[in-house]
Structures are given as structure tokens and as C-alpha cells.
Amino acid sequence: MLKDSPSGLTSPDYRRSPVPRYLQVAGVIRRRIEDGVWGPNEKISTLQELEAEFRVARVTVRQAVEVLQSEGLVRRIQGKGTFVSASVEEKRWLKLDLKWHSLAGTIGANVPRFLPVPANPPLPTVQPEDGSPAPRYRYLESVQSRRGQPYSFARVHVDERLLALAPTRFEREPTISVVATLEGLQVKKARQSFIVGTVEPRVANLLAIGIGFPTVEAHLVVVDENDVVIYLADIIYRGDCVQLDVDLLR
């Protein structure tokens, strides 16, 4: 049954977004499931109804449903239709409350998969207002997963001198978690900024999502007591698992 469909609206202009149409349709259906428009085990709108609502071809609707099926949100029963899965997990479980130690603790709860470092790694970009660059940085790339599901991809530059203080930890734990809890290290400044974007092909493959899938991209800069930038990172999160939590009275 069709729910929360627009009434009397003109045809959507899909050209306004670079995201493929089937992913745009999948995004709307995904949000309805997450918002409880369709409950567990409930049948969603038919392909014909979705085709009429979104004013797209049947093949586009099928592709959208296949994306949601691959994510475990829906299941298709031949001859009966498409149903919401029996158990829909809370998707926006990653609550970034923007506090230094809380952020490190949240990320540190999961095990990273470190990737081979490219032959010519990118150089860090240290802005004058951030502090002084370290003598040498180590470049790292990793994918973070939760319950077997990848949720973030990180590109990190960390002061080479820090790795010598806890080499085993840096090989096994998220870099930000190690930096935040490294004994004797005094952090003077820690800044994080966000943008909302869409994923490019390589990262889409690493995070098991479609090209153009929405993402939240964080840029982190950590400075020690000597005003040396000891950590820089660009972290790309799947847009469907992140929730920003800001206490406006603090």
C-alpha cells in the first residue's frame, strides 16, 4: 500500500542531483522504513505504485528495491511483493557528540582494517592557523566496520614520533583512539569540521555502498602542547549510520 506519497505534485526533477535515479528512489524508501512508515514484516508499496509515485521506469524501481534488499532492509517474496525485514536495526547508531574523548571512545570500540599504503601517498595539508607541521608523518588508510558492516573510511597522517611510543597499538587500534589515550601526550587543540557529500567509486566499493550514496565527511586536526599538528584525518562515514549530537547549552 502506498504511504506518505506526494499528492498533486509535479514530476520530480532528478537532474538536480548527480546521484543516479535508482539511488535517489532507494534513499526515499530507505528513509520511510527507518522512520517507521512501514513496520517490520509489512508490505511496502508495489512496483507499480512506486513507479507511478516517482515517475520513473519500472527497471529503475527494481534497481532501487535491489539496493535495499542487498542492505537487508527488505525481502522480496515471489508472487506476493516486497516486505520490510523482520528486524530493522537502528541505522544511525554512530552518534558523534563532537567531544574529543567521546569521539575517540566511539570509534575505538571497533576494529579497523588497515589498507596497503599507496606508493605515492598524499602529503598532509597543514594550515598556518592549525599549528606547525611535524618533522615527518606516517600515512595510513583504514576501513572501520561494525558487526561485519563497513561504515567509515579514514585517510590519516600521524606524527611519526608517536608511532614509536605504542607501535603495537597503532597496528591494531583506530589511530584516533590511540592518540586520545596515549600516556604522556598533552593535546592542546582538537578541531573537527563536517561536510555532506556523495561517495566516489573506490570508497563506495570499500564501504559496500552505491556510487553517489550520501556521506558525512569529517576533517580532524589534533595539536599537541607545543602547537605541533600531530594528527590530521579525513574520515568518510556512510550517511545512513551517522547522527550528530550537539549539546547547545555547553
C-alpha positions as CSV (number, residue, x, y, z in Angstrom):
1,M,0.0,0.0,0.0
2,L,1.3,3.5,-0.9
3,K,2.1,5.6,2.2
4,D,3.2,9.2,2.6
5,S,3.3,9.6,-1.2
6,P,3.1,13.2,-2.5
7,S,-0.2,14.3,-3.9
8,G,-0.7,16.8,-6.7
9,L,3.0,17.4,-7.1
10,T,4.8,17.9,-10.3
11,S,7.2,15.3,-11.6
12,P,10.5,15.2,-9.6
13,D,13.4,16.8,-11.3
14,Y,16.1,14.1,-10.9
15,R,18.6,16.2,-13.0
16,R,19.2,18.4,-9.9
17,S,21.3,15.7,-8.3
18,P,24.3,13.8,-9.7
19,V,23.1,10.7,-7.9
20,P,21.6,8.0,-10.2
21,R,17.8,8.0,-10.1
22,Y,17.5,4.5,-8.7
23,L,19.7,5.5,-5.7
24,Q,17.5,8.6,-5.2
25,V,14.4,6.4,-5.1
26,A,16.1,3.9,-2.8
27,G,17.1,6.7,-0.5
28,V,13.4,7.9,-0.1
29,I,12.2,4.3,0.5
30,R,15.0,3.7,3.0
31,R,14.1,6.8,5.0
32,R,10.5,5.8,5.2
33,I,11.5,2.4,6.6
34,E,13.8,4.0,9.1
35,D,11.0,6.4,10.1
36,G,8.6,3.6,10.6
37,V,6.2,4.4,7.8
38,W,6.4,0.6,7.1
39,G,6.9,-1.6,10.1
40,P,8.8,-4.9,10.3
41,N,7.3,-7.6,8.1
42,E,4.9,-5.1,6.5
43,K,4.5,-5.0,2.7
44,I,5.7,-1.8,1.1
45,S,4.2,-0.2,-2.0
46,T,4.1,-2.3,-5.1
47,L,6.5,-1.7,-8.0
48,Q,3.6,-0.2,-10.0
49,E,2.7,2.2,-7.2
50,L,6.3,3.3,-6.7
51,E,6.7,3.7,-10.5
52,A,3.7,6.0,-10.6
53,E,4.8,7.9,-7.5
54,F,8.4,8.6,-8.5
55,R,7.5,8.8,-12.2
56,V,10.4,6.6,-13.2
57,A,10.7,3.4,-15.3
58,R,9.9,0.0,-13.8
59,V,13.6,-1.0,-14.2
60,T,14.6,2.0,-12.0
61,V,12.2,0.9,-9.2
62,R,13.5,-2.6,-9.4
63,Q,17.1,-1.4,-9.1
64,A,16.1,0.7,-6.1
65,V,14.5,-2.3,-4.4
66,E,17.5,-4.5,-5.1
67,V,19.8,-1.9,-3.3
68,L,17.6,-2.1,-0.2
69,Q,17.4,-5.9,-0.4
70,S,21.3,-6.0,-0.5
71,E,21.3,-3.8,2.6
72,G,19.0,-6.2,4.4
73,L,16.2,-3.7,4.8
74,V,13.6,-5.6,2.6
75,R,13.0,-9.0,1.3
76,R,11.1,-10.0,-1.9
77,I,8.6,-12.9,-1.9
78,Q,7.7,-14.1,-5.4
79,G,4.1,-13.5,-6.2
80,K,3.4,-11.6,-3.0
81,G,5.6,-8.4,-3.1
82,T,8.3,-6.7,-1.2
83,F,8.3,-6.7,2.6
84,V,10.3,-4.9,5.3
85,S,12.7,-7.3,7.1
86,A,11.6,-8.8,10.4
87,S,14.3,-7.0,12.3
88,V,15.3,-3.5,11.1
89,E,18.4,-2.5,13.1
90,E,18.8,1.1,14.2
91,K,20.8,2.5,11.4
92,R,22.0,5.8,12.9
93,W,23.9,4.1,15.7
94,L,27.1,6.2,15.3
95,K,26.3,9.3,17.5
96,L,29.1,11.8,17.0
97,D,28.7,14.1,20.0
98,L,31.6,16.3,19.0
99,K,33.5,15.9,22.3
100,W,37.1,14.8,22.0
101,H,37.3,11.8,24.3
102,S,33.7,10.6,23.5
103,L,34.5,10.6,19.8
104,A,37.7,8.6,20.3
105,G,35.8,6.1,22.5
106,T,33.0,5.6,20.0
107,I,35.4,5.0,17.1
108,G,37.8,3.0,19.3
109,A,35.1,0.4,20.0
110,N,35.5,-1.1,16.6
111,V,38.5,-2.9,14.9
112,P,40.0,-1.2,11.8
113,R,41.1,-3.0,8.7
114,F,44.3,-1.2,7.5
115,L,44.8,-1.0,3.8
116,P,48.1,-1.2,1.8
117,V,49.7,2.3,1.7
118,P,49.9,3.6,-1.9
119,A,53.4,4.1,-3.4
120,N,53.0,7.9,-3.5
121,P,50.8,8.8,-0.6
122,P,49.3,12.3,-0.5
123,L,51.1,14.9,1.5
124,P,49.4,16.4,4.6
125,T,48.0,19.9,4.3
126,V,48.7,21.9,7.5
127,Q,47.1,25.3,7.7
128,P,49.1,28.1,9.4
129,E,46.2,28.6,11.9
130,D,46.3,25.0,13.0
131,G,49.9,24.9,14.1
132,S,53.4,23.8,13.0
133,P,53.8,20.7,10.9
134,A,55.6,17.7,12.5
135,P,59.1,16.8,11.0
136,R,57.6,13.7,9.4
137,Y,54.2,12.0,9.1
138,R,53.1,8.4,8.6
139,Y,50.2,8.0,6.1
140,L,47.6,5.4,6.9
141,E,44.3,4.2,5.3
142,S,41.8,2.0,7.0
143,V,38.2,0.8,6.9
144,Q,36.1,0.7,10.1
145,S,33.4,-2.0,10.5
146,R,30.7,-2.8,13.0
147,R,29.3,-6.3,13.0
148,G,30.9,-7.0,9.7
149,Q,29.4,-3.9,8.1
150,P,31.9,-1.2,6.9
151,Y,30.8,2.2,8.0
152,S,33.8,4.5,7.5
153,F,37.0,5.0,5.5
154,A,39.8,7.0,7.0
155,R,42.9,8.8,5.5
156,V,45.2,9.7,8.3
157,H,48.5,11.5,8.7
158,V,50.1,10.9,12.2
159,D,53.3,12.3,13.6
160,E,55.9,9.6,13.0
161,R,57.3,10.1,16.5
162,L,54.0,9.0,18.1
163,L,54.2,5.6,16.5
164,A,57.4,4.7,18.3
165,L,55.5,5.3,21.7
166,A,52.9,2.5,21.1
167,P,53.8,0.6,17.9
168,T,51.6,-2.4,18.6
169,R,48.5,-0.3,19.4
170,F,48.9,1.7,16.2
171,E,48.9,-1.6,14.3
172,R,45.6,-2.8,15.9
173,E,43.5,0.1,17.0
174,P,42.0,3.1,15.3
175,T,44.7,5.8,15.2
176,I,42.4,8.5,16.7
177,S,41.7,6.2,19.7
178,V,45.4,5.6,20.3
179,V,46.3,9.3,20.1
180,A,43.5,10.2,22.5
181,T,44.7,7.8,25.2
182,L,48.5,7.9,24.7
183,E,50.1,8.2,28.1
184,G,52.1,11.4,28.5
185,L,50.7,13.1,25.4
186,Q,49.1,16.5,26.1
187,V,46.5,17.6,23.5
188,K,46.1,21.4,23.3
189,K,43.6,21.6,20.5
190,A,41.3,19.2,18.7
191,R,39.1,20.5,15.9
192,Q,36.6,18.7,13.7
193,S,34.6,20.0,10.7
194,F,32.0,18.3,8.6
195,I,30.6,18.4,5.1
196,V,27.8,16.3,3.5
197,G,28.8,14.7,0.2
198,T,28.5,11.7,-2.0
199,V,30.8,8.8,-2.4
200,E,33.3,8.2,-5.2
201,P,33.8,4.7,-6.8
202,R,36.8,3.5,-4.8
203,V,35.3,4.4,-1.4
204,A,31.9,3.1,-2.5
205,N,33.5,-0.3,-3.0
206,L,35.3,-0.2,0.3
207,L,32.1,0.7,2.2
208,A,29.8,-1.6,0.2
209,I,27.5,1.1,-1.0
210,G,26.5,2.5,-4.3
211,I,28.3,5.3,-6.2
212,G,26.7,8.6,-5.2
213,F,25.5,7.3,-1.9
214,P,25.3,10.2,0.7
215,T,28.2,10.5,3.1
216,V,29.3,12.6,6.1
217,E,32.9,13.7,5.7
218,A,34.8,14.8,8.8
219,H,38.2,16.6,8.8
220,L,40.1,16.3,12.1
221,V,43.1,18.2,13.3
222,V,44.9,17.5,16.6
223,V,47.6,19.7,18.0
224,D,49.9,19.0,21.0
225,E,51.1,21.3,23.8
226,N,53.9,22.6,21.6
227,D,51.5,23.7,18.8
228,V,52.6,20.8,16.6
229,V,50.0,19.2,14.4
230,I,50.3,15.6,15.4
231,Y,47.2,14.2,13.7
232,L,45.2,15.0,10.6
233,A,42.5,12.9,9.2
234,D,39.7,12.9,6.6
235,I,37.1,10.3,7.5
236,I,34.2,9.4,5.3
237,Y,31.2,7.9,7.0
238,R,28.2,6.2,5.4
239,G,25.5,8.8,5.6
240,D,22.9,6.3,6.8
241,C,24.7,5.4,10.1
242,V,25.7,8.9,11.5
243,Q,23.8,11.0,13.9
244,L,25.3,14.3,15.1
245,D,24.6,15.1,18.7
246,V,25.3,18.6,19.9
247,D,24.5,20.0,23.4
248,L,23.6,23.6,22.6
249,L,24.0,24.7,26.3
250,R,27.6,23.6,26.6
